[in-house]
Amino acid sequence: KENSSENILSSATRLLLHEGRLMLAESTRLLDVYLFLFDDFLLITKIKRSKKKYGGSDTSLIPVCPSLTPELQSFIREGGLCTVLDQPIPLDRLILKNVEPV
């Protein structure tokens, strides 16, 4: 929900453990996603690309959070954005399984 997503990352005690890109296999297509693994939940975001760069030709002036990986900072500077795909998955309810590559 849009109104509750504002405070999703606002906890002062929440730690970002890992982040990175992944291809998510849906029933009939592959989806380019960016995952954020916090100490209490997993957040899956959908990557949206923009055809025009943010800020014109000088992208060095764009304010980007320094704690983000260089890959994500570069993506944001190129006009990309991540939108939350679904509700965060609490880690105490998450089950991981190894699968064979397709």
VMD Tcl script that draws the C-alpha trace (Angstrom):
set ca {
  {0.00 0.00 0.00}
  {1.32 3.40 -0.89}
  {0.62 5.07 2.45}
  {2.32 2.37 4.55}
  {5.38 2.02 2.31}
  {6.72 5.43 3.39}
  {7.97 4.13 6.74}
  {9.27 0.76 5.56}
  {12.94 1.76 5.78}
  {12.71 4.32 8.57}
  {13.72 2.12 11.51}
  {16.90 3.44 13.13}
  {17.83 -0.06 14.31}
  {17.28 -1.89 11.00}
  {20.48 -3.07 9.28}
  {20.98 -3.57 5.56}
  {22.92 -6.85 5.26}
  {23.11 -7.28 1.49}
  {21.65 -5.95 -1.74}
  {21.86 -6.89 -5.37}
  {20.25 -7.63 -8.72}
  {18.49 -10.85 -9.56}
  {16.27 -12.32 -12.24}
  {12.95 -13.44 -10.79}
  {11.18 -16.23 -12.67}
  {7.45 -15.62 -12.84}
  {5.08 -18.05 -14.52}
  {5.74 -16.94 -18.12}
  {8.50 -14.31 -17.93}
  {11.69 -13.22 -16.26}
  {11.62 -10.06 -14.17}
  {14.66 -7.86 -13.46}
  {14.54 -7.20 -9.68}
  {16.74 -5.65 -7.01}
  {16.74 -7.27 -3.57}
  {17.42 -5.64 -0.21}
  {18.17 -8.08 2.62}
  {17.71 -6.43 6.00}
  {18.24 -8.05 9.38}
  {14.48 -8.57 9.77}
  {13.01 -8.86 6.25}
  {13.67 -9.27 2.53}
  {12.43 -6.51 0.22}
  {11.99 -7.24 -3.50}
  {11.82 -4.26 -5.83}
  {11.12 -4.10 -9.54}
  {13.69 -2.25 -11.62}
  {12.28 0.41 -13.92}
  {14.50 2.03 -16.49}
  {14.02 5.53 -17.83}
  {14.92 6.46 -21.38}
  {16.30 9.84 -20.34}
  {19.04 10.44 -17.82}
  {18.27 12.27 -14.61}
  {19.87 15.69 -14.24}
  {20.97 16.22 -17.84}
  {24.59 15.80 -18.83}
  {26.23 16.36 -15.42}
  {25.13 13.39 -13.32}
  {27.78 13.97 -10.65}
  {25.52 16.54 -8.94}
  {22.69 14.07 -8.28}
  {22.27 13.39 -4.55}
  {22.46 9.63 -3.98}
  {22.66 7.85 -0.63}
  {26.35 6.98 -0.12}
  {25.50 3.66 1.56}
  {24.08 2.25 -1.69}
  {26.29 0.05 -3.84}
  {28.05 1.75 -6.77}
  {25.89 -0.36 -9.12}
  {22.65 1.01 -7.65}
  {24.00 4.58 -7.48}
  {24.91 4.39 -11.17}
  {21.50 2.96 -12.03}
  {19.73 5.83 -10.20}
  {21.94 8.42 -11.90}
  {20.90 6.98 -15.28}
  {17.26 7.66 -14.42}
  {16.36 4.21 -13.11}
  {14.18 3.58 -10.12}
  {13.11 0.69 -7.92}
  {9.50 0.20 -6.89}
  {8.41 -2.26 -4.21}
  {7.10 -5.39 -5.92}
  {5.25 -6.93 -2.98}
  {5.07 -6.80 0.80}
  {8.40 -7.33 2.58}
  {9.01 -10.96 3.57}
  {9.84 -11.37 7.28}
  {12.99 -13.50 7.66}
  {11.34 -15.73 10.26}
  {8.83 -16.77 7.55}
  {11.31 -17.14 4.69}
  {12.36 -20.55 3.40}
  {15.33 -20.90 1.06}
  {15.81 -23.86 -1.26}
  {18.51 -24.75 -3.77}
  {17.13 -25.32 -7.26}
  {18.76 -26.53 -10.44}
  {19.50 -23.76 -12.98}
  {17.03 -23.60 -15.85}
}
mol new
graphics top color blue
foreach p $ca { graphics top sphere $p radius 0.5 }
foreach p [lrange $ca 0 end-1] q [lrange $ca 1 end] { graphics top cylinder $p $q radius 0.2 }
display resetview
